[in-house]
């Protein structure tokens, strides 16, 4: 049935089954539908999102409601999105100097719709937004997986799925096989009340994030000091807010009127991890949520539902919603513990990449106003061997990044490092020549069972802003 589904996505479904693949295999852009409730941090995320639309095949941008925003309650307006699309149209001619893959403003406007917004969790009405989701999901001309994101509530998504269940029940399995969910909390009850009971039998891969709080309104409490400099007013004004075109000028930073924040300080982008997960950085995180990438790292809790890893082995995840009243990080944050190292560790799967994704954001902002030869573009990391390797205990693994290059001919630096969290090997790995293009390490001799070892090849250029890309080698050590 799924004629064109890629190996990388199949491994998502079949985790922990992994297969050897070549990094030279042609891959398609991730397909995507976004639903958003138009909160201020959604609007900030939308600026970043529109700068990255060249990375994906975006097939819908739908305004929905949430427990925080609906008609008559802190509502941004049915047309909140349109100023951002108009601003995108102004910078589009310059963006395509850097990548011809940016969709036209007309196309983005044509796939933007109003969904279910009357009240929190309302999913009775058939709306233009829900019908567009139905149309995309039923389209059999493209069987590739599609990521459906909820930056707000899941109610418009639920309405679309209910329409499919009522009018095309024979298509439910086909649709479910294409679906991948990424939710920023469950911001209404419809995932638990409708989607999970009616569609749970299809085991749709579902990520529900609490780690997004690393870059939401409380970032001064959730980011380590060394990462906070990329979110200050000084950095934001220089790299995003000033002299970067119409789209970046709409970015809603702090205005200096809130205690503890300076003018220009980053406000919040709680929804950005949903699409940061889908940027092809080389980290291979779309293969499995527990691999870790710019959008965080997640563990399977039940069925095919992936939540944030809580270090406390005695902790029991709630049976129902994962949201502001139940998610571990949000509850810990409410305790307002000074210099909370436990909370910082919980949020590390997101903030460990913050300098990289902020500098990447700054480069995209430059693309709005600068010609190609005056802006920076990320390096391309190639490995001169397979991405998955089998090895015996005591053997030496040769790592080779020959073929890596920079499109701007900038100088590159290399860092090979052991990514412990997604690895099943619990010891330490010492990498020889870790700062060279070629490196090596020895598999421990005393292994008693099969383990996985994740090694990241991290490559930075010396451009301004400095940009980072990766590749991941997974070694399956078999006694």
Phi, psi and omega in degrees: 000317180268092189288327188243012184296137185275157178301321182300320181285324177302322180294333175302314184288323190261008181314135010266020178295129181234150179228148177290134179220156178266137178288352179273352180296131181293131178242151179270156174295140175300135175276152189205139166234132180247134168242141188213145179263005173073016175299163181305319181287335171295320180294322175295316177299326182295325176299310179297317181304313183293333175287343183249008185294347174289343184278344189226169169259089183280125186241003176184138172232109191241130173276128181230181176255182177202180176293345182258335188216128172200176180309123177086356180227099180051041187273132181282350183106146180298335185252024183302330185287332193294324174301327179288322177291324177294319178294322176300321180296331179287324182266350182307315181301330178276326179299322183285353170291337183260331178202118180292352182281356176295129178290155180291152175303323180298320179295314182298322177294326183288342181250015180257126187219160174268127180259216183274110189229001189294316180214172175297126174072009180293124180223019179278323185282139171273121186242168178297326178292314180294323180292327177294320177299317177303312182302314181295316185290330180275349182293112182272004176282347178221108183264006182288153181302149178228128179273120178251118187252142173243104173279341176238229179281167180264010191293321179291323175297316179298319178298318179298316181292326178293322177299318178296317179298320183284321188257336182221058184301331180290346181262359187300314182295319178301312180297314182300324180295338178270339191281141168224124182257140168225111183249137171269096194055175169258095190271015161201183188269001193287339175293317180283325186276331181235304191298309184295315179295324186266334183242357182299331181297343180269355174056049180294127177302125187223117174258129176237115192260134166249341181296344178302339182296347176301328183236031174261202190302335186259030189300336178289344175262342190246350177253140175293156186305319184292339178269340186294337182298338179278002182236001181285161178301322180299314180291315183297318180296316183292321190255340185231306197284327187246136174061035178233025171091178189295320184292310180295333179292343178275353184296128188266080175280176175293150181251014178084005183258006179247132183302132177091354181234144179262165178301129179090350179303142170310138180262289181193141170222058183300339183267347186298327178305333180299324179256339172302328178300332186259009175276127182283089180265351185100357181281351175063021186291341177286348176290325181199133183299336181276359177289322180090137178194193185303334180269006178112183178224138191226158180236148181283126183259316180198156180046233174243041181257127185243124180239182183286138180287122176260125188292333182291112183292343179272352183290139176244121179294147178295149179287333184254232189295144172249098186203193189303334181265359182222334185296138189300313185296318180295321179293320178295319180299324180296338179287344174053052180277122181299137177049052187285097183291331179293316178295319178301318180294321178299323183267000182302326179303338174264308190288343180298339180255005192299318179298321180292313184283336174288316176298324177295319175302315180297321178296318178296323176298321176298325181299338180290336190229345186252149172290167186304315187283357177250359181246169179255149181225146189291150175293161177247118186260114176246145176247143183267035176198175181294156180280337176241129184232141171261142183209158177261153174304138180087351181278157179261130178261120177267124180252132188218119179254028177300139183100351174291140183209167177240127183296338179262005181061031173285159175286145184243145172240148186243146173213111175266127181218152181276119178268096190291318191301314179278351181280145174274343174288129188255002178271203178249151177238125178257117184262125179276137181057044186295342180256023179243166178296326177249133180219175180201162172204162182254130174292129179307142186282335192266025180293137179253345181213165180296134178224159173251144178231117181263121178244128180258129168262108182256124184237128178242144173265175178252025177281179179236118352289157181291131184246151186230137169223170192219170158213153185239130174252130177247116181261127177257099182275120188239114180301000000 
